[in-house]
Amino acid sequence: MDRVLLKGALAELFDEGAARFDASMAELTTFRIGGPADVLVEPRTAGEARVVLEACRRLGVAVRVMGLGSDVLVADEGLRCVVVRIAESLSQVEVDGERMHVEAGASNADVARRACEEGLAGYEFACGIPGTVGGAAIMNAGAYGGEFKDVAESVRCLTPEGELVDVDAERAQWSYRHSMMGEAGFVVLGATLRLAPDDPRAIRERMDDLARRRAEKQPLELPSAGSTFKRPAGFFVGQLVQEAGLRGYRVGGAQVSEKHTGFVVNAGDATAADVRRLIADVQERVRASAGVDLEPEVRMWGFEE
């Protein structure tokens, strides 16, 4: 990557400070792990996101797009690319009757709270999912019986060719932790959610109940990237890992959670190499004990380099 050329190009597009060089990814991921990214850009509008992605295409620069970093493990060596972070700077929420028009950087928790305030039900399931609406759309995020596809009417995206498109629910092809957008490399810029009127007090009670259940069962007190593996059909990950004798298993500072064995946590100064090795060990042991292949839900960045 020609950093001088890229810096000059970005300086023409953004105010000083909008693009950061050697940005710490440990500060921007919920694992609190990872080396620096060559360049980090945080667009403030959908137009800015489109411009920076087009600039990177024109310059032949590799790009990765992230939200709040809640499902990412970044290699200790960092990332030789531009990271476009769509989060707080692109997080407006507008309410139009029973619809919510939400920018991709809005957190699931904030959208759930706003829906509750407006007396709109349906997004309660996402109130504890530690990510953005953009990430929820790409992965069809779900919890406690609800999924993003249940409430999404359409998603505004940028194609790899730079075209702005609205993807409806049928075209999105949502399934378990999958969407057409993720498969095709689309960048989600926003979504329209269709919710249902309800008493805000009833919505709040449901959200509070889900928060209690999450706190009781999940290791929220330690850094992690949420559920480490996708759920294999017919099985529960936590049960498979526990039956393989891996509760509390450690590699360096990485550990299979004692509280919920479906989570790998940073138990103290874990490196990305520790986490990656632990994930591989869990996969190997579960395959040997149960004959089941576990697929990571965590995205691993930088290891291929």
N, C-alpha and C positions, 0 to 999 in steps of 0.2 A: 504494500500500500504506500503510495506517495503521499506522506502526511502533509508535506508543504502544499502540494497541489490541492489536496482535500481541504486543508484548513482555509486556503484562499477561497475555494468555492463556497464553503459553508459561511465564511465571513460575509460574502456577498448576499447570502440568503437570510441570515439571522443576526439579531443583535448580539453584541459581545456577551459571552457567557452562556448563550443558548446551547452552544456546542462545547462539551468538555473533553479534554484529552486525558488518557490514562485514568479513566474513572473507575473507582473501586466498585466492583460488582458485589463484594461482600456486604457493602452498605445498602445494596439495592435488591437483595434476595432474602427471602425469609429463612433460608438455611444459614445465613450470615457467613457464607463461604464463597471464595472465588477470587481470582486475580483480576487485574484491571482490563477494561475494554479500551482498545485504541482510541475510539471516539464514542461519545454518548450524546445523542441529540434528543431533546424533549420538545416536540412540536406543541404549539399552543392552539392550533386550529387544524381542522381536517385538510385545509388548503396547504398549510405548512408541511404536514405529514406527506402529502402528495409531492410537494416540491423536493423535499429532502430525499425521498425514495427515488424520484426521477433523476436527481443529481447523482446519486450513488450508482444507478443503472448506467447513466451516461459515462461515468468514470470507471465503470467496471469494478466497483468496490462491493465486497460482500456485506450483506446486511442481515441483522437479526432483530426481530421485533419482540418486545416484552411489555408486560404491564407492571404489576407490583412484585414480580419475581417470586410468586408463591408456588411455582411448579418447576423451578429451574435449578440445576446444579451446574455451576460454572467451574471449569478446570482451574487448578491452582495457577497455571501459567497465564491465565487470562484469555482474552479474545482478540484475534487479529481481524477485526471487522468494525463496522459502524453498528452500534446498538441504538435503535430507535425506541425510546421508552414512551409509551402511550399510557399516561397515568394522570396524576393530579392536574396537569396543565390542560388536559383535554377531557373534562369530566362534567360538563353541564348536563342538567336534567330538566326537561320541560314536561309539564302535564297537560294533556288535552283530553278532557273527559275521562274515559276509561283507558286511554292510551298514555304511555310514557315514552318520550323520545329521549334517548340516553346516549351520550357520547361514550366511546369505547373505554376511556380511562376512568370512568366512574367506578368506584368500588361496589361490589355486590352488597356489602353492608350498608353503604350510604343509600343505594337505590331501594333496598328493603325498608330502611327507615323512612325515606321520603314517601314511598308507597303507603306505608302505615299512616303517616301524617295526613295523607290525602284520602284515606279510607278506601284504599285499593288493595285487594287481596290477590295472592298468587305467587308472590316472590319471597314469601317467608322462608321457604326452604333454603334460599341462598344467603340468609342473613349472617351466617357464620362461615361462608366459603371465602377464604382469604385471597381474593383476586379481583379482577376487573370484569366488567361486562364483556369487553372484547375477548378476554380469555374464556369466559363462560360460553360465549357464542362459538368459538373455535372448537372447544372440547365438549360442548353440550354438558356443562357442569351440572351436577345433581347431588342431592342429599335428602335423606328422610322422605323418600317417595316422590320428590319433585325433581324436574329437570328443566333446563333452559328451554328446550323445544316446546314445553307445555304452555309457555307464555309468550314466545317470540312470534311476532307477526312478520317481520322482515329485518334484514341486516344490511347496512350500507358498508360496502367493501371497496378496496382498491385491488385490482387484478395485478398480476406480475407484469403486465404490459402497461400499467398505469391508467387503466380505464376505471372510472367510477361507476359502480353498479349496485343496484338494490337486489338482494337475494331474498326471495320469499321462502316460506317454511318448506314448501315442497322441493324446491331446488336445493335447499341447504342440506338435505339428506341426513338429518341428524339421527344418530344412533348412539349406543353406549360409548361415551368419550370420543366421539368422532363427528366430523362434519365434512361436507364437500369443500368448505373454505380452507380447512386445515390441510386437506389432501392436495388442493390446487395451489396452495401458497398465497391465498388472498390475505390481505391485511384488513381487519375489521376496524371501521372508524366510528360506528354507532349502531344502534338498534332501536326498533320500535317494539314495545311490549304491550300486549293487550291483557289487561287485568280485570278484576271484577269488584264491584262495590261491596263494602262490608263495614261493619262497625270497627273503628280504629282500636277500641279497647279489646275486641276479640282478636284482631290481628296481632296486637302487642302481646297478648297472653300466649298466642301460638309461638311468636318469636322468642319470648322469654323461656318457654318450655324447651324449645330447640336449643337455646343457648345453654340451659342447665344440662341437658342430655349430652351436648358436645363437651362441656367442661368436665363432666363426670367420666367420660369414656376416652377422651383424646388427650395427648400430652401437650397441651397448649402452653405449658410453662417452659418448654424447650424449643429452640429453633428447629424447624423442619420444613419440608415442602409438601406437607399434608400427606395423604395416602400415597405410599411409595409405589404400589403396584396396582394395575388394573385388576378388577375382580374377574377371575376365570369363571366361565359358565359352570354353574352347579356347585361352586365352592365359595368359602369365605377366606380371604387372604390371611387374616389374623389367626384363624384356626389352623390353617396349613403351616404357618410359620411356627406357631406354638407347638404343634405336634411334631415338628422337625427338631424340637429341643432348642430353639433359638431365642426364647425370651431373654432379653438382657444381653444378648451376644454382642461383643464389641470388636471393632477394628480401630485401633488408635482412639480418637475422640468421637468416632461414630458408633451408634448403638441402636440395636433393635429395642424399641421402647418397652419398658416394663409394664406400662399402663395399657398400651394397645400395640400388639405385635405386628399390626399392619403398617406401622410408622417407623421409619428410620429417623433418628434425631441426632442433632449435634449436641452431644453430652458435655462438650467442653473442648474448645480448640481443635475440632475436627478439621481435617483437610478434605478437599474434594476427592483426592486419591483414597482416603479412608472410606468415604461414603461409597465410592464406586466399587471398591474391593468388597465392602460389606454387602452391597446389593448383589454382586456376583456370587458371593458365598451363599446368600439366602436362596438365590435361584438354583444353585447347584444342590443344596441340601434338600429343598422342597422337591426338586425333580427326582432326587434319589429316594426320598421317603414316600412320596405320594404319586409320583409319575405325572406331575402337573408342571407346566412351564409358566412361570410368572413373567408378565410383561411390565416393565417399568412404566408408571404413569408420569414420573419425573422426567423432564427433558434434560438431556445432558449436553452441554455446550462446551466446545473447545477441545474435547478429548480426541476427536478425529485428526487434530493437527499435531 
